[in-house]
Amino acid sequence: MRSEYSMPMQDLLVIGLGYVGLPLAVQAARAGFRVTGYDARAEIADGLMTGRSHVDDVTDAEVAETLGRGFAATTDEARIGPQDVIVICVPTPLSAVGGPDLSAVQAATATAGRLLRPGTLVSLESTTYPGTTEEVVRPLLEKASGLSAGLGFSLAFSPERIDPGNPDYGFANTPKIVGGVTPSCADAAEAFYGKICDQVVRAKSAREAELAKLLENTYRHVNIALVNEMAIFCRELDVDLHDAIRCAATKPFGFQPFYPGPGVGGHCIPIDPNYLSYKVRTLGYPFRFVELAQEINGRMPGYVTERAAELLNRSAQPVNGARVLLLGVTYKQDVADQRESPARPIVRKLRGRGAAVAYHDPYVPAWQVDGEAVPRAADLAAAAAAADLVILLQPHQGYDLAEIGRAARLVLDTRGIVPKAPGSRVETL
Ligand SMILES: NC(=O)c1ccc[n+]([C@@H]2O[C@H](COP(=O)([O-])OP(=O)(O)OC[C@H]3O[C@@H](n4cnc5c(N)ncnc54)[C@H](O)[C@@H]3O)[C@@H](O)[C@H]2O)c1
């Protein structure tokens, strides 16, 4: 149901101009908002002001277009005036002990508190545990502004659902969930997001909206762990898991395919479910599904290394001194984002056993692991032919997998998609 909320909304401040904040700024500027971006890092704000995008899903041309619509990015809070809408899109990493680190959310909320005026809508988009908007953000805003949420200003949670590199679903056509701390806050959030995306889904409150995001990510995390664990025993049982998944996926209801791989990466899947297990632990018991998924997915880089050693051993080749080429070192295919990529622990483990590791990735011009450069192969075909073992991690679209399978002496295909031509030595996980 569309909201009747009719507050004028023209000035929008986006706090945190990363993978979530920048696409929002672009979309809102297109929808007619006067958008200001505030980021704590000067290189981000300065880069955007010179028309440079640092985010996969936003092109330099889109940054230029957004600047042309009046967008300005700054690190100087003093240059920003009061706002109609403030959206917080800052990171929510894990602390040193593995719990939530809400320091960026708290700092951004302090900024928002100083810039809100009566009637402002503040929306938190950073992924976090249920209760954060109500229990952490609300008191900070009320204290800074002297206003009450639901009366003096509006406060909502709206999870971002961006799938980097997805050609079909982007900002506008992915339904946007909103949850207000009061019904009038939800009205304001629904009115705002209704101007920049096609469909707004209203949650019962901010807590349900917070949980919805964690449910989505936990669902992926657990199902990926399921097939990763199956990949390990299916090989020993001599069952082709990929073929079984292909068959199961023909069921028109009740099944969604997930595929095994070298481990989970990115900012969401390996991190967000911990926010939920942290919250559950405050009740005095563990969230066992998440902890098990974490354990299984976290072991995959070690399993890849073990398989690599086993395959080399079958060719009478020790890992020590072997030339190993990694293909695709980002956390998923067709993006440049390397956050939490499983490629990093794989390099660490292979190096620890004496392998000479090189990589190829069209999205990564230079790469270091633990401060030591990993040599980059410029000529893929030549490097694949020269390596003792090629490990396919991310099957970027530009890769001719059939050609790689033919050129390489030995391939460990962690995705199960390299064609096995007669005479080629392609092994799956
Ligand atoms: N990347 C994704 O695909 C994705 C998808 C859904 C949800 N999320 C969630 O959205 C949030 C943001 O993620 P992201 O990927 O955009 O992170 P990011 O690291 O790409 O961007 C965050 C930006 O916030 C800035 N920042 C940090 N503290 C700040 C502060 N106090 N004031 C102003 N700027 C500050 C950083 O400099 C950075 O540029 C996280 O909670 C994440 O879990 C991310």
The ligand as a Gaussian input file, in Angstrom:
#p B3LYP/6-31G(d) Opt

LIG

0 1
 N       28.710000      -4.322000      -0.547000
 C       27.567000      -4.934000      -0.586000
 O       27.297000      -5.623000      -1.546000
 C       26.534000      -4.777000       0.526000
 C       25.254000      -5.281000       0.301000
 C       24.297000      -5.132000       1.271000
 C       24.615000      -4.524000       2.493000
 N       25.879000      -4.063000       2.720000
 C       26.118000      -3.413000       4.011000
 O       26.141000      -2.002000       3.826000
 C       27.102000      -1.399000       4.679000
 C       28.122000      -0.640000       3.856000
 O       28.815000      -1.549000       3.040000
 P       29.669000      -1.118000       1.785000
 O       29.956000      -2.379000       1.043000
 O       29.030000       0.017000       1.058000
 O       31.003000      -0.585000       2.524000
 P       32.195000       0.240000       1.860000
 O       33.394000      -0.037000       2.681000
 O       32.232000       0.002000       0.385000
 O       31.759000       1.763000       2.054000
 C       31.584000       2.357000       3.268000
 C       32.095000       3.780000       3.200000
 O       31.806000       4.398000       4.442000
 C       32.876000       5.275000       4.772000
 N       32.826000       5.540000       6.209000
 C       33.212000       4.771000       7.235000
 N       32.940000       5.377000       8.418000
 C       32.373000       6.564000       8.107000
 C       31.862000       7.645000       8.872000
 N       31.858000       7.592000      10.204000
 N       31.401000       8.719000       8.227000
 C       31.380000       8.777000       6.884000
 N       31.834000       7.785000       6.101000
 C       32.321000       6.690000       6.700000
 C       34.104000       4.526000       4.302000
 O       35.197000       5.404000       4.080000
 C       33.600000       3.877000       3.001000
 O       33.872000       4.669000       1.850000
 C       27.689000      -2.541000       5.493000
 O       26.972000      -2.661000       6.679000
 C       27.436000      -3.748000       4.624000
 O       27.345000      -4.941000       5.384000
 C       26.842000      -4.172000       1.755000

